[in-house]
């Protein structure tokens, strides 16, 4: 089994290889292409964050970031497959914002905050306009499972995504695995090497999937992405055979 430091160095090197693709990138001139690019950049930043957490004293919280990568990839694939998914994202965002703003406006401590209430009322007006406009076109809230199913990721949702979600909540199994020791509680214990390897592999796989579809909305060629992914595979294979 390779040392964690070796795996982390390899994952970081692969990230740098993928980042090199962006040196001369041009995004297609459309709103959906720019949203796709934002989703890609978020996935890239999350991979960097994953490595940072796995190098910290709180390694067991890394899966929360990988979960976010997974959902961002599902949105990215949806946007590339169907530009109207951007409007779905706008609708879901407006729906969530309206609920959040309502919570703030009705909070006891906010009742006397006149300036804040005016600001929140303006935000409500803006989000309500978006919500009403898109609802009239037939949009309705999209569940995460549906988002994954639409792009052929149903199996990933049922297994990998749900597994990663357990780290995002106060899941009892996760709490026990994270902190329960033999007659003592554990605090900031490193992940078992096999678990670290598996989670890094997930992060890299999600990142590579995002790289693979860069040609759909940028000037990056399919050959360039193939070369980068092949290079990543070689780096990871070498690290795992140390």
C-alpha positions as CSV (number, residue, x, y, z in Angstrom):
1,X,0.0,0.0,0.0
2,X,1.5,3.4,-1.0
3,X,2.1,6.0,1.6
4,X,-0.6,8.7,1.9
5,X,1.9,11.4,1.1
6,X,2.7,9.7,-2.2
7,X,-1.0,9.5,-3.1
8,X,-1.7,13.1,-2.2
9,X,1.3,14.3,-4.2
10,X,0.1,12.3,-7.2
11,X,-3.4,13.7,-6.9
12,X,-2.0,17.3,-6.7
13,X,0.2,16.6,-9.8
14,X,-2.8,15.4,-11.7
15,X,-4.8,18.5,-10.7
16,X,-1.9,20.6,-12.1
17,X,-2.0,18.6,-15.3
18,X,-5.7,19.3,-15.7
19,X,-5.2,23.0,-14.8
20,X,-2.7,23.3,-17.6
21,X,-5.5,22.7,-20.1
22,X,-7.0,26.1,-19.2
23,X,-3.9,28.1,-20.1
24,X,-5.3,29.3,-23.5
25,X,-9.0,28.3,-23.1
26,X,-11.8,30.2,-24.8
27,X,-15.3,29.7,-23.6
28,X,-18.1,29.5,-26.2
29,X,-20.1,32.7,-26.4
30,X,-23.3,31.6,-24.7
31,X,-24.8,31.8,-21.2
32,X,-25.0,28.0,-20.8
33,X,-21.3,27.7,-21.8
34,X,-20.3,30.2,-19.2
35,X,-22.4,28.4,-16.5
36,X,-20.8,25.1,-17.6
37,X,-17.3,26.7,-17.2
38,X,-18.2,27.9,-13.7
39,X,-19.3,24.4,-12.7
40,X,-16.0,23.0,-14.1
41,X,-14.0,25.6,-12.2
42,X,-15.9,24.7,-9.0
43,X,-15.1,21.0,-9.5
44,X,-11.4,21.9,-10.0
45,X,-11.3,24.1,-6.8
46,X,-13.1,21.4,-4.8
47,X,-10.4,18.9,-5.8
48,X,-7.8,21.3,-4.5
49,X,-9.9,21.6,-1.3
50,X,-10.1,17.9,-1.0
51,X,-6.3,17.5,-1.0
52,X,-6.0,20.3,1.6
53,X,-8.5,18.6,3.9
54,X,-6.7,15.2,3.5
55,X,-3.5,16.9,4.4
56,X,-5.1,18.4,7.5
57,X,-5.9,16.9,10.9
58,X,-9.6,16.5,10.0
59,X,-9.3,14.1,7.1
60,X,-12.7,12.4,7.7
61,X,-14.5,15.5,6.5
62,X,-13.1,15.4,3.0
63,X,-16.0,13.3,1.6
64,X,-18.3,16.3,2.1
65,X,-16.3,18.1,-0.6
66,X,-16.3,15.1,-2.9
67,X,-20.1,15.1,-2.6
68,X,-20.2,18.7,-3.8
69,X,-18.0,17.7,-6.7
70,X,-20.4,14.9,-7.6
71,X,-23.5,17.2,-7.6
72,X,-21.6,19.9,-9.6
73,X,-20.7,17.2,-12.2
74,X,-24.3,16.2,-12.5
75,X,-25.3,19.8,-13.1
76,X,-22.4,20.2,-15.6
77,X,-23.5,17.2,-17.6
78,X,-27.1,18.4,-17.6
79,X,-26.1,21.9,-18.9
80,X,-24.0,20.4,-21.7
81,X,-26.8,17.9,-22.6
82,X,-29.6,20.5,-22.4
83,X,-29.0,24.3,-22.3
84,X,-32.5,24.7,-20.7
85,X,-31.0,23.2,-17.5
86,X,-29.6,26.6,-16.8
87,X,-33.2,27.9,-16.4
88,X,-33.9,24.9,-14.2
89,X,-30.9,26.0,-12.0
90,X,-32.3,29.5,-12.0
91,X,-35.7,28.3,-10.9
92,X,-34.3,26.1,-8.2
93,X,-32.1,28.9,-7.0
94,X,-35.1,31.3,-6.8
95,X,-37.2,28.7,-5.0
96,X,-34.5,28.2,-2.4
97,X,-33.8,31.9,-2.0
98,X,-37.4,32.7,-1.4
99,X,-37.6,30.1,1.3
100,X,-34.4,31.4,2.9
101,X,-35.4,35.1,2.7
102,X,-38.8,34.3,4.2
103,X,-37.0,32.6,7.1
104,X,-34.9,35.7,7.7
105,X,-37.8,38.1,7.4
106,X,-39.9,36.1,10.0
107,X,-37.1,35.6,12.5
108,X,-37.9,37.3,15.8
109,X,-34.6,39.1,15.9
110,X,-35.2,40.7,12.5
111,X,-38.6,42.2,13.1
112,X,-37.3,45.5,14.3
113,X,-34.5,45.8,11.7
114,X,-36.2,48.1,9.3
115,X,-33.3,48.5,6.9
116,X,-32.7,44.8,6.7
117,X,-36.4,44.2,6.1
118,X,-36.3,46.6,3.1
119,X,-33.3,44.8,1.7
120,X,-35.0,41.4,2.1
121,X,-38.2,42.7,0.5
122,X,-36.2,43.9,-2.5
123,X,-34.5,40.5,-2.7
124,X,-37.9,38.8,-2.5
125,X,-39.2,40.8,-5.3
126,X,-36.3,39.9,-7.6
127,X,-36.4,36.2,-6.8
128,X,-40.2,36.1,-7.0
129,X,-40.1,37.6,-10.5
130,X,-37.7,34.8,-11.6
131,X,-39.7,32.1,-9.9
132,X,-43.0,33.2,-11.5
133,X,-41.5,33.7,-14.9
134,X,-40.0,30.2,-15.0
135,X,-43.0,28.5,-13.2
136,X,-45.2,29.9,-16.0
137,X,-42.9,28.1,-18.5
138,X,-43.5,24.8,-16.7
139,X,-40.5,24.6,-14.4
140,X,-40.8,23.0,-11.0
141,X,-38.3,22.0,-8.3
142,X,-35.9,19.3,-9.5
143,X,-34.9,16.6,-7.0
144,X,-31.2,15.6,-6.9
145,X,-32.1,12.0,-7.9
146,X,-33.8,13.3,-11.0
147,X,-30.8,15.5,-11.9
148,X,-28.6,12.4,-11.8
149,X,-31.0,10.2,-13.7
150,X,-31.3,12.7,-16.6
151,X,-27.7,12.2,-17.5
152,X,-27.3,8.5,-16.9
153,X,-25.9,8.8,-13.4
154,X,-28.7,7.0,-11.5
155,X,-26.5,4.2,-10.3
156,X,-23.9,6.7,-9.0
157,X,-26.6,8.6,-7.1
158,X,-28.0,5.4,-5.5
159,X,-24.5,4.3,-4.3
160,X,-21.7,6.8,-4.3
161,X,-23.6,10.1,-3.8
162,X,-25.7,8.7,-1.0
163,X,-22.6,7.3,0.6
164,X,-20.9,10.7,0.5
165,X,-24.1,12.4,1.8
166,X,-23.7,10.4,5.0
167,X,-20.6,12.4,5.8
168,X,-22.5,15.7,5.4
169,X,-25.0,15.0,8.2
170,X,-24.9,13.7,11.7
171,X,-25.2,10.2,10.4
172,X,-24.8,7.8,13.3
173,X,-22.7,5.3,11.4
174,X,-20.3,8.0,10.3
175,X,-20.1,9.5,13.8
176,X,-19.2,6.0,15.2
177,X,-16.6,5.4,12.4
178,X,-15.1,8.8,12.9
179,X,-14.8,8.9,16.6
180,X,-15.5,5.6,18.3
181,X,-12.3,3.8,19.5
182,X,-11.8,0.9,21.8
183,X,-12.8,2.3,25.2
184,X,-12.1,5.8,24.1
185,X,-13.2,8.5,21.6
186,X,-11.0,9.4,18.7
187,X,-10.3,13.0,17.7
188,X,-8.6,14.0,14.4
189,X,-7.5,10.4,13.6
190,X,-6.2,10.0,10.1
191,X,-8.2,8.0,7.6
192,X,-7.1,4.4,7.0
193,X,-4.8,4.4,3.9
194,X,-7.2,2.2,1.9
195,X,-10.1,4.7,2.6
196,X,-7.9,7.7,1.7
197,X,-6.9,6.0,-1.6
198,X,-10.5,5.2,-2.4
199,X,-11.7,8.8,-1.7
200,X,-8.9,10.3,-3.7
201,X,-9.8,8.0,-6.6
202,X,-13.4,9.3,-6.4
203,X,-12.2,12.9,-6.5
204,X,-9.9,12.2,-9.5
205,X,-12.6,10.3,-11.3
206,X,-15.1,13.1,-11.0
207,X,-12.5,15.7,-12.0
208,X,-11.5,13.6,-15.1
209,X,-15.2,13.2,-16.1
210,X,-15.5,17.0,-16.1
211,X,-12.3,17.3,-18.1
212,X,-13.6,14.9,-20.7
213,X,-16.5,17.2,-21.7
214,X,-14.5,20.4,-21.8
215,X,-14.6,20.3,-25.7
216,X,-18.4,20.6,-25.6
217,X,-18.3,24.2,-24.5
218,X,-14.7,25.4,-25.0
219,X,-12.0,25.5,-27.7
220,X,-10.1,22.6,-26.0
221,X,-9.8,19.7,-28.4
222,X,-10.9,16.1,-27.6
223,X,-7.3,15.0,-28.2
224,X,-6.0,17.4,-25.6
225,X,-8.3,16.1,-23.0
226,X,-7.5,12.5,-23.9
227,X,-3.8,13.2,-23.5
228,X,-4.4,14.9,-20.1
229,X,-6.5,12.0,-18.8
230,X,-4.0,9.4,-20.1
231,X,-1.3,11.3,-18.3
232,X,-3.4,11.4,-15.1
233,X,-3.9,7.7,-15.3
234,X,-0.2,7.1,-15.7
235,X,0.6,9.3,-12.7
236,X,-2.0,7.6,-10.5
237,X,-0.9,4.1,-11.6
238,X,2.8,4.9,-10.8
239,X,1.8,6.3,-7.3
240,X,-0.2,3.2,-6.5
241,X,2.6,0.9,-7.5
242,X,5.2,2.6,-5.3
